[in-house]
Amino acid sequence: MPDNVQSPVKGNATDLELPIDPDVDWWNVTDVPDAQVDSSSFPLDVWAPLLPHTTGLSEIAVIECRMNPLLAEELCAPDSTTEQDAIKGKWVRVKRDLNIEGGYVSPYLNVYYRRTRRQDINLVTDIELLTKDQEPSSPGTWHKAPTSLRAGIFRAPPLYLWYRTGNTAGEMTAVERSNIITELDVLYGEDVPWYGFEKLEPPTMPERGSVEATWLTYRRGVKSPPRAPPLHFTRSGKFKIMQVADLHYSVSQGLCRDSDLNPCEHSDNLTNTLMGRALEAEMPDLVVFSGDQLNGQRTTWDAKSVLAKFAKAVTAKGIPWAAVFGNHDEEDGMTKEDQIMLMKGLPYSLVDRGPKDVHGVGNYVLKVLSADTSKTHLLTLYFLDSGSYAKGYWEFFGFIPTAYDWIREVNTLLLANGFTLIPLVKSQINWFLQQSGLIKPIERPFTPDSSKDLGHAWKVRQEQITPDTRRLAKPNALMFFHIPLPEAYGKADSDPRTHKPLDVGIHGQEAPGNAKGNAGFFKDGVLKAMESDHVGKGNALEVKAIGNGHCHNLILDMEKSGKYLSLKLQHPSMLTCACRFDRRFRIYEISDYGETIRTYKRTEKGEIVDDMILAGKGAPPL
């Protein structure tokens, strides 16, 4: 990242007030105390792997059950007594079937553990997975779970779980307590486990053919994910966003399609490598995933395993990121609500659920602040949920969609007192206009608090600004949602200087991808959010560009009613080459403290294409 490589502070620090040290950047504070979490209040008999449990495990078992444990929890659980439950804790099921890829005839197979806060119980310190003839080589008190981790799988060689217990909690040092086993989980596929967890070798279910590998994973102590620092411009007034759309990741490592690469396999890994190269070249301050992170279509049957990997190229570099949902993200069962909770548990995430009384999941606003101590709001980023499907029907293999959803006005009305209609879910259009109305005008172009923050660079720029160019107005804004608006496929505006259409890129390769329904978000929302309340000439729209995904064979920048609708291809997990152009990432380069917005696309070959100015000096006149 340009000049803001720093240790992240914990929590959402955008509104954090801290003592100011003139020699330390306000966003680069590392001694902010973590929010104190009292783990003694966490339940001991509930499997919740995202909770930062410091309490250790006392016993582990592997249980094979012919009935679904969801329907027969007590019948499938290991034997126990009231006394044992009181001493060692109740049995807790890791709610992830080790035999989920074993076929219809294989039994349910789950790991169970006990968790206790008692100080006189020996706690689990190590786990090993060993074959039938192996025993642990390291010293200590080892225990073997008698049921194989491959029980019920035809011709699979047995694999057993061994765990070592160490001192009691009361006898352990602080270092020993920080290294006890505090949680177990299961990963499907050959990719990375959840943050803070590690794989146990070998896989309980090896990968073969269409069968994905299954891994038992564990966590030592508590590993809180690093939080994103507040979004801010550099001292020279720059901020860069990289947009990544339509990854379409699966539990598998991905299938190549229409690719001229030979050999071509494990396309998700190829995509991560490509993304890593683009991140190194661009060094963005923020990455926006604009929907369809998950492929759906029965290939993301375990969304958690997919969510663990989709942002790893970004989080590995410590870059903050945000996301919106696409139409495929919740196709295979996990709700958007649950996905939000998981994404918030990943490093550097800025994802937010948004208000629950507004239609959709993931309607939220992020603000980018100035680097000086005034922390002035200089750029607004709006994120909206454009929905999944408005219509469809159910058949034997599941839901078959027939129409895309759209940004809604009012979703549901409740009849109260026999005559009053009350909205159960509020309008996204009204929500956007309300959020826009809350943004305070600033003096633009922005002047930092002190010229010492910028030195010569600010002095030169200040000399170029005349008093009559200053005005009170809201900061410029960008907007992101997945499914394009109908207006994106209309006729583009013309440049009054050249009379040529203001569209750049490739289109006409596929049918329009917008929803057939329309609540009028562009006309009644976007076009009504102005920079200021003035009605005279020169008042501009607040939102300068809308970034979408969804349309895999479309790369188009188009101005419509003074607004750039930026649509683009981004389907790299499938390596789609049939559309006759390579994969690419959209970059938004904001400079002059938010006044100038430039966009271009970086291709997988490292080329810069479709470079244009959307706002500021050099942009087409409105």
VOGU-3710 file (C-alpha; in Angstrom, 3 decimals, decimal comma):
1> mpdnvqspvk> 0,000/0,000/0,000  1,414/3,430/-0,947  2,355/5,186/2,265  -0,012/3,645/4,745  1,486/0,271/5,592  0,666/-0,027/9,259  -0,337/-2,347/12,029  -4,132/-2,418/12,097  -6,081/-1,209/15,064  -8,789/-3,421/16,465
11> gnatdlelpi> -12,410/-2,749/15,700  -13,959/-0,123/13,465  -11,717/2,834/14,114  -13,326/5,340/11,766  -14,857/7,320/14,604  -12,205/6,482/17,179  -10,948/9,430/19,211  -7,421/9,019/20,532  -4,804/11,327/22,018  -2,906/12,881/19,100
21> dpdvdwwnvt> 0,849/12,551/18,951  2,135/14,954/16,287  4,828/12,461/15,329  2,380/9,555/14,795  -0,232/9,250/12,059  -3,685/9,167/13,622  -4,589/5,927/11,818  -1,311/4,224/12,732  -1,967/3,642/16,422  -1,042/0,171/17,629
31> dvpdaqvdss> -1,700/0,480/21,335  -5,484/0,681/21,183  -6,697/-1,828/23,782  -8,781/-4,676/22,403  -12,404/-4,683/23,343  -12,504/-6,734/26,503  -14,376/-9,969/25,892  -15,326/-11,964/28,939  -14,944/-15,533/27,680  -16,343/-16,797/30,957
41> sfpldvwapl> -19,754/-15,775/29,640  -19,451/-17,970/26,538  -21,535/-21,155/26,566  -19,538/-24,364/27,034  -22,077/-26,704/25,430  -22,507/-24,931/22,061  -20,242/-25,323/19,030  -19,422/-21,765/17,911  -15,975/-21,781/16,273  -15,858/-17,996/15,744
51> lphttglsei> -16,118/-17,265/19,458  -12,715/-16,378/20,976  -12,876/-19,154/23,557  -9,919/-19,345/25,925  -11,417/-22,333/27,717  -9,729/-25,652/26,939  -10,999/-29,081/25,920  -10,907/-32,038/28,280  -11,911/-34,984/26,056  -12,462/-35,756/22,344
61> aviecrmnpl> -14,503/-38,534/20,694  -15,414/-39,635/17,159  -18,960/-40,991/16,753  -20,569/-42,832/13,853  -24,357/-42,542/13,635  -26,855/-43,878/11,112  -29,371/-41,177/11,993  -28,983/-37,507/11,263  -27,626/-35,961/14,495  -29,772/-32,899/13,867
71> laeelcapds> -32,814/-35,108/14,389  -31,363/-37,416/17,031  -28,812/-35,384/18,982  -29,011/-37,428/22,176  -29,011/-40,801/20,391  -25,870/-39,958/18,430  -23,900/-38,290/21,235  -21,187/-40,199/23,165  -22,208/-41,892/26,401  -21,975/-39,778/29,510
81> tteqdaikgk> -23,287/-39,342/33,030  -24,453/-36,318/34,955  -21,317/-36,554/37,090  -18,993/-36,678/34,079  -20,811/-33,728/32,514  -20,321/-31,734/35,701  -16,596/-32,537/35,879  -15,416/-32,559/32,272  -18,218/-30,642/30,568  -21,062/-31,734/28,304
91> wvrvkrdlni> -20,371/-33,272/24,918  -20,392/-30,745/22,077  -20,789/-31,856/18,466  -18,664/-30,261/15,755  -21,536/-29,759/13,331  -19,621/-30,747/10,215  -20,051/-34,272/8,836  -16,708/-35,945/8,066  -18,537/-38,271/5,665  -20,423/-35,623/3,712
101> eggyvspyln> -18,500/-36,692/0,587  -18,833/-40,375/1,422  -22,009/-41,072/-0,528  -25,571/-41,889/0,462  -24,742/-45,212/2,140  -22,086/-43,853/4,496  -23,124/-43,029/8,067  -22,898/-39,612/9,673  -19,511/-39,160/11,289  -18,831/-36,335/13,727
111> vyyrrtrrqd> -16,173/-35,241/16,175  -17,329/-34,397/19,701  -15,489/-32,698/22,547  -16,003/-31,627/26,134  -15,067/-28,138/27,316  -14,576/-27,173/30,961  -13,624/-24,195/33,126  -12,602/-26,326/36,070  -9,053/-25,736/37,221  -8,419/-29,361/38,250
121> inlvtdiell> -8,983/-31,047/34,873  -6,161/-31,943/32,474  -6,595/-30,081/29,175  -5,908/-31,133/25,570  -2,590/-29,771/24,315  -1,959/-31,728/21,076  -3,766/-33,779/18,415  -2,390/-36,239/15,882  -4,072/-38,323/13,165  -2,438/-41,736/12,820
131> tkdqepsspg> -3,022/-44,939/10,877  -3,919/-48,274/12,458  -0,344/-49,338/13,210  0,986/-45,967/14,334  1,269/-44,497/17,805  2,338/-40,998/18,913  6,108/-40,630/19,014  6,253/-37,656/21,401  6,021/-38,260/25,184  3,014/-37,483/27,327
141> twhkaptslr> -0,403/-38,853/28,199  -2,079/-39,779/24,918  -5,664/-40,943/24,386  -7,070/-42,667/21,288  -10,609/-42,154/19,978  -11,610/-45,754/19,141  -13,748/-44,945/16,065  -11,887/-44,381/12,801  -12,161/-40,971/11,160  -12,912/-42,904/7,971
151> agifrapply> -15,583/-45,182/9,407  -18,222/-46,150/6,866  -16,096/-45,362/3,807  -15,677/-48,441/1,625  -12,083/-49,741/1,518  -10,718/-46,611/3,239  -7,730/-47,443/5,509  -8,530/-46,558/9,133  -7,298/-43,263/10,523  -7,490/-42,544/14,242
161> lwyrtgntag> -7,522/-39,375/16,303  -5,069/-39,267/19,203  -5,024/-36,388/21,664  -2,590/-35,541/24,433  -3,628/-34,037/27,758  -1,208/-31,864/29,692  -1,381/-30,130/33,029  -4,577/-28,983/34,641  -5,670/-25,432/34,007  -4,609/-24,477/37,522
171> emtaversni> -1,088/-25,864/37,002  -0,465/-24,310/33,577  1,674/-21,256/33,000  0,336/-18,355/30,921  2,386/-19,565/27,946  1,018/-23,100/28,264  -2,559/-21,800/28,486  -2,089/-19,736/25,337  -1,182/-22,906/23,408  -3,920/-25,300/24,466
181> iteldvlyge> -6,413/-26,577/21,877  -9,459/-24,331/22,118  -11,556/-25,278/19,064  -12,077/-27,900/16,344  -13,594/-27,483/12,899  -13,785/-29,248/9,526  -12,620/-27,940/6,144  -13,846/-29,246/2,790  -11,581/-28,913/-0,239  -7,847/-28,464/-0,704
191> dvpwygfekl> -7,620/-24,785/0,214  -6,790/-22,810/3,342  -8,625/-23,364/6,645  -10,466/-20,606/8,469  -8,340/-17,811/9,906  -6,553/-18,938/13,075  -7,053/-22,654/12,357  -4,552/-25,217/11,112  -5,037/-28,430/9,142  -4,323/-31,816/10,680
201> epptmpergs> -2,534/-34,113/8,265  -3,569/-36,341/6,548  -7,094/-35,575/5,270  -9,824/-37,717/6,781  -11,250/-38,034/3,264  -8,591/-37,849/0,526  -9,426/-36,062/-2,705  -10,267/-38,441/-5,534  -12,125/-37,700/-8,742  -15,141/-35,550/-7,972
211> veatwltyrr> -14,795/-36,171/-4,218  -13,294/-33,215/-2,372  -10,857/-33,710/0,483  -12,077/-33,383/4,071  -9,763/-32,062/6,779  -9,993/-31,822/10,539  -8,733/-28,406/11,666  -7,887/-26,996/15,091  -7,110/-23,709/16,802  -4,597/-23,066/19,563
221> gvkspprapp> -5,458/-20,317/22,011  -7,251/-17,303/20,538  -6,201/-15,682/17,272  -8,282/-12,568/16,702  -8,274/-11,447/13,052  -6,517/-8,109/12,476  -9,020/-5,352/11,875  -8,914/-2,841/9,066  -7,602/0,608/9,920  -9,785/3,622/9,061
231> lhftrsgkfk> -9,894/4,321/5,340  -7,870/7,428/4,573  -6,207/9,319/1,775  -2,442/9,551/1,596  -0,807/12,821/2,587  -0,549/13,643/-1,099  -4,332/13,316/-1,444  -4,611/9,930/-3,181  -6,744/6,842/-2,610  -6,964/3,782/-4,848
241> imqvadlhys> -9,668/1,093/-5,116  -9,398/-2,205/-6,958  -12,699/-3,838/-7,898  -12,891/-7,632/-8,184  -16,119/-9,098/-9,546  -17,580/-12,546/-10,114  -14,871/-14,793/-8,708  -17,333/-17,725/-8,717  -15,261/-19,813/-6,312  -16,290/-23,370/-5,430
251> vsqglcrdsd> -15,445/-25,893/-2,726  -13,172/-27,488/-5,304  -10,188/-25,587/-6,613  -12,179/-24,648/-9,682  -12,674/-25,856/-13,222  -11,201/-24,258/-16,321  -13,669/-23,376/-19,050  -13,109/-21,977/-22,543  -9,440/-21,510/-21,728  -6,471/-21,474/-24,064
261> lnpcehsdnl> -4,167/-22,387/-21,154  -2,703/-25,854/-21,486  -2,521/-27,488/-19,034  -5,228/-25,720/-17,071  -6,399/-26,955/-13,689  -7,164/-25,576/-10,231  -8,432/-22,326/-11,678  -9,210/-20,778/-8,268  -5,494/-20,957/-7,462  -4,651/-19,421/-10,835
271> tntlmgrale> -7,087/-16,618/-10,055  -5,520/-15,988/-6,651  -2,110/-15,787/-8,307  -3,464/-13,339/-10,883  -5,098/-11,265/-8,155  -1,850/-11,237/-6,180  0,065/-9,899/-9,181  -2,518/-7,152/-9,731  -2,386/-6,200/-6,046  1,397/-5,944/-6,156
281> aempdlvvfs> 1,273/-3,791/-9,273  -1,488/-1,453/-8,090  -1,038/-1,430/-4,289  -4,672/-0,368/-3,660  -5,900/1,102/-0,396  -9,169/-0,842/-0,633  -10,430/-3,871/-2,562  -14,144/-4,168/-3,369  -15,611/-7,585/-4,209  -18,714/-6,743/-6,229
291> gdqlngqrtt> -20,682/-9,968/-5,926  -20,781/-13,650/-6,857  -17,808/-14,476/-4,691  -19,434/-17,918/-4,522  -20,244/-19,868/-7,666  -23,465/-21,405/-6,321  -24,990/-23,878/-8,752  -24,403/-26,767/-6,301  -20,613/-26,241/-6,288  -20,441/-24,175/-3,072
301> wdaksvlakf> -22,237/-26,697/-0,892  -20,061/-25,582/2,023  -19,946/-21,797/1,861  -17,652/-21,489/4,878  -14,846/-23,395/3,164  -15,200/-21,122/0,129  -15,363/-17,900/2,143  -12,144/-18,935/3,897  -10,237/-18,600/0,627  -11,906/-16,004/-1,601
311> akavtakgip> -10,144/-12,970/-0,082  -6,844/-14,616/0,919  -4,797/-12,817/-1,751  -6,028/-9,507/-0,296  -5,793/-10,337/3,409  -2,285/-11,759/2,960  -1,168/-8,246/1,998  -3,009/-6,527/4,839  -5,354/-4,592/2,552  -8,832/-3,583/3,803
321> waavfgnhde> -11,711/-4,953/1,745  -15,465/-4,658/1,364  -18,037/-6,735/-0,500  -21,583/-6,850/-1,819  -23,615/-9,912/-2,712  -24,411/-11,247/-6,171  -27,250/-13,451/-7,351  -25,270/-16,697/-6,909  -23,880/-16,137/-3,414  -26,699/-17,751/-1,431
331> edgmtkedqi> -27,846/-20,309/-4,009  -26,414/-23,302/-2,161  -28,008/-22,797/1,214  -26,059/-20,392/3,437  -27,988/-17,166/3,916  -26,479/-13,749/3,331  -26,930/-13,032/7,054  -24,713/-15,981/7,960  -22,178/-15,095/5,269  -21,920/-11,557/6,661
341> mlmkglpysl> -21,133/-12,959/10,105  -18,388/-15,123/8,633  -16,913/-12,344/6,486  -16,785/-10,015/9,482  -14,586/-12,660/11,129  -11,942/-12,471/8,372  -8,873/-10,210/8,531  -9,204/-6,583/7,391  -12,910/-6,913/6,608  -15,061/-3,772/6,377
351> vdrgpkdvhg> -18,205/-5,678/5,419  -21,360/-4,690/7,280  -24,822/-6,171/7,448  -26,505/-2,775/7,280  -29,909/-1,913/8,777  -32,206/-4,894/9,256  -35,332/-2,924/8,417  -34,121/-2,084/4,902  -34,587/-4,543/2,051  -31,532/-6,700/1,406
361> vgnyvlkvls> -28,392/-7,627/3,312  -25,266/-5,519/2,955  -26,546/-1,970/2,459  -23,860/0,152/4,094  -21,647/3,218/3,731  -17,890/3,636/4,128  -16,158/7,001/4,436  -12,615/7,825/3,384  -10,999/10,490/5,561  -8,187/12,989/5,125
371> adtskthllt> -4,700/12,156/6,386  -4,371/15,294/8,469  -5,617/15,532/12,033  -8,960/17,027/10,941  -9,957/13,580/9,610  -12,264/15,266/7,108  -14,647/13,051/5,160  -13,409/13,323/1,528  -14,963/10,355/-0,307  -18,143/8,335/0,199
381> lyfldsgsya> -18,555/4,689/-0,815  -22,092/3,297/-1,035  -22,716/-0,464/-1,066  -26,123/-1,956/-1,860  -27,647/-5,408/-2,199  -29,163/-5,748/-5,674  -30,784/-9,033/-4,657  -30,722/-12,491/-6,163  -33,867/-13,686/-7,924  -37,347/-12,199/-8,022
391> kgyweffgfi> -39,059/-15,216/-9,576  -38,504/-18,913/-10,033  -39,907/-22,350/-9,345  -38,944/-25,448/-7,396  -38,188/-28,816/-8,917  -36,531/-32,032/-7,747  -32,997/-30,605/-8,028  -33,865/-27,334/-6,276  -34,873/-23,768/-7,095  -34,803/-22,749/-10,771
401> ptaydwirev> -34,669/-18,945/-11,121  -36,495/-17,227/-13,951  -35,975/-13,499/-13,166  -33,290/-11,411/-11,477  -34,023/-9,216/-8,490  -33,409/-5,461/-8,280  -32,875/-2,629/-5,804  -36,239/-2,283/-4,100  -38,535/0,503/-3,036  -40,852/-1,189/-0,496
411> ntlllangft> -40,824/-4,952/-0,149  -43,561/-6,003/2,263  -46,505/-4,282/3,930  -48,093/-5,333/7,213  -51,783/-4,689/7,831  -52,038/-3,274/11,350  -55,241/-2,474/13,259  -57,220/-3,691/10,291  -56,557/-0,610/8,162  -52,994/0,769/8,533
421> liplvksqin> -50,265/-0,418/6,141  -46,844/-0,497/7,812  -43,700/-1,397/5,804  -41,989/-4,460/7,237  -38,965/-3,822/5,040  -38,093/-0,272/4,066  -37,090/1,147/0,729  -33,459/0,907/-0,370  -34,040/4,069/-2,395  -35,145/6,021/0,669
431> wflqqsglik> -32,290/4,543/2,682  -29,765/5,765/0,120  -31,284/9,257/0,004  -31,323/9,408/3,803  -27,671/8,386/3,987  -26,791/10,943/1,339  -28,699/13,600/3,269  -26,639/12,886/6,386  -23,367/13,719/4,623  -22,167/17,186/5,554
441> pierpftpds> -20,827/19,557/2,907  -17,156/20,423/3,066  -15,149/23,227/1,525  -13,897/21,940/-1,786  -11,184/21,616/-2,950  -10,088/20,416/0,458  -7,229/22,137/2,289  -5,342/20,072/4,910  -5,056/21,451/8,424  -1,388/22,266/8,076
451> skdlghawkv> 0,919/22,654/5,104  3,596/20,779/7,060  1,617/17,600/6,374  2,442/17,907/2,690  5,441/20,184/2,444  6,310/21,405/-1,045  3,594/19,319/-2,728  0,809/21,193/-0,913  2,450/24,600/-1,399  2,545/24,097/-5,175
461> rqeqitpdtr> -1,047/22,881/-5,294  -2,280/25,732/-3,098  -0,806/28,284/-5,489  -2,879/26,766/-8,297  -6,218/27,242/-6,522  -7,996/30,549/-6,819  -10,653/31,667/-4,302  -13,503/31,561/-6,830  -13,024/27,798/-7,388  -13,926/26,939/-3,807
471> rlakpnalmf> -17,427/25,827/-2,889  -19,377/24,045/-0,174  -20,443/20,616/-1,382  -20,610/16,989/-0,331  -17,582/14,847/-1,135  -17,651/12,854/-4,347  -19,051/9,330/-4,064  -18,781/5,929/-5,733  -21,402/3,195/-5,573  -21,168/-0,598/-5,846
481> fhiplpeayg> -23,810/-3,270/-6,372  -23,906/-6,445/-8,440  -26,772/-6,505/-10,961  -26,749/-3,566/-13,416  -29,603/-1,125/-13,721  -31,686/-1,053/-16,932  -30,215/2,384/-17,701  -26,806/0,741/-18,139  -28,017/-0,615/-21,479  -29,547/2,604/-22,768
491> kadsdprthk> -28,017/5,112/-25,118  -24,921/6,822/-23,741  -24,577/10,579/-23,396  -22,526/12,401/-26,029  -19,422/14,450/-25,393  -20,462/18,037/-26,231  -16,962/18,712/-27,530  -16,735/15,815/-29,973  -20,381/14,699/-30,194  -19,183/11,109/-29,791
501> pldvgihgqe> -20,913/8,695/-27,390  -19,347/8,628/-23,936  -18,886/4,878/-23,797  -15,611/3,013/-23,594  -15,067/-0,723/-23,770  -16,686/-3,817/-25,228  -20,406/-4,562/-25,406  -22,900/-6,401/-27,560  -21,406/-9,804/-26,689  -24,408/-10,933/-24,663
511> apgnakgnag> -27,996/-10,002/-23,911  -28,623/-7,284/-21,294  -28,097/-8,624/-17,779  -30,304/-6,223/-15,856  -33,428/-7,264/-13,998  -36,710/-6,852/-15,822  -38,250/-5,281/-12,728  -37,255/-1,775/-11,749  -38,195/0,390/-8,772  -36,670/3,494/-10,338
521> ffkdgvlkam> -33,474/3,614/-8,293  -31,553/5,533/-10,960  -34,214/8,184/-11,558  -35,614/8,479/-8,032  -32,424/7,814/-6,114  -29,113/8,357/-7,842  -30,202/11,368/-9,920  -31,720/13,089/-6,879  -28,621/12,928/-4,687  -26,818/16,170/-5,447
531> esdhvgkgna> -23,554/17,597/-4,174  -25,366/20,494/-2,523  -28,791/22,024/-2,016  -28,096/24,785/-4,500  -30,295/24,788/-7,579  -28,118/26,982/-9,749  -25,869/26,003/-12,595  -22,857/23,936/-11,597  -24,570/21,732/-9,008  -23,446/18,192/-9,769
541> levkaigngh> -24,544/14,693/-8,819  -22,945/13,275/-5,689  -22,332/9,757/-7,066  -19,797/9,924/-9,882  -19,694/6,242/-10,872  -21,534/2,978/-10,279  -19,513/-0,239/-10,348  -21,285/-3,521/-11,092  -20,393/-7,123/-11,842  -22,735/-9,858/-13,123
551> chnlildmek> -22,238/-9,435/-16,889  -19,246/-11,618/-17,727  -18,917/-10,622/-21,369  -19,316/-6,878/-20,969  -16,603/-4,308/-20,280  -18,218/-0,920/-20,599  -17,884/2,572/-19,141  -20,873/4,671/-20,129  -22,043/8,103/-19,081  -25,791/8,335/-18,631
561> sgkylslklq> -27,402/11,533/-17,341  -24,051/12,680/-15,997  -23,374/9,374/-14,248  -20,832/6,778/-15,258  -22,153/3,234/-15,201  -19,059/1,071/-15,033  -19,790/-2,492/-16,062  -17,097/-5,051/-16,615  -16,089/-8,614/-17,149  -14,648/-10,392/-14,162
571> hpsmltcacr> -15,134/-14,130/-14,281  -11,556/-15,256/-13,694  -12,263/-18,472/-11,811  -13,686/-19,998/-14,991  -10,884/-18,567/-17,155  -13,415/-17,511/-19,762  -11,671/-16,773/-23,049  -14,559/-17,367/-25,438  -15,525/-13,713/-25,080  -12,332/-12,758/-26,948
581> fdrrfriyei> -10,741/-10,598/-24,265  -8,670/-11,455/-21,245  -9,510/-11,144/-17,575  -9,103/-7,776/-15,936  -9,562/-5,755/-12,775  -11,075/-2,286/-12,577  -9,080/0,393/-10,792  -10,443/3,651/-9,389  -7,652/6,137/-8,739  -8,914/9,072/-6,691
591> sdygetirty> -6,582/12,043/-6,349  -6,600/15,752/-5,389  -8,279/14,837/-2,087  -11,292/13,318/-3,847  -11,712/15,886/-6,618  -10,348/13,776/-9,486  -11,529/10,244/-10,239  -9,707/8,242/-12,881  -10,576/4,679/-13,867  -8,859/2,069/-15,992
601> krtekgeivd> -8,589/-1,691/-16,306  -5,548/-3,811/-15,632  -5,542/-6,973/-17,730  -4,051/-10,307/-16,741  -1,151/-9,482/-19,089  -0,402/-6,322/-17,120  -1,742/-3,947/-19,764  -3,643/-0,767/-18,875  -6,727/-0,292/-21,066  -9,773/1,996/-21,227
611> dmilagkgap> -8,114/4,771/-19,222  -10,444/7,705/-18,618  -11,259/10,535/-16,198  -14,717/10,307/-14,616  -14,591/13,482/-12,503  -12,312/16,459/-12,096  -9,909/18,122/-14,466  -9,908/16,316/-17,801  -13,373/14,762/-17,407  -15,965/15,318/-20,155
621> pl> -18,140/18,371/-19,374  -21,558/17,593/-17,962
//
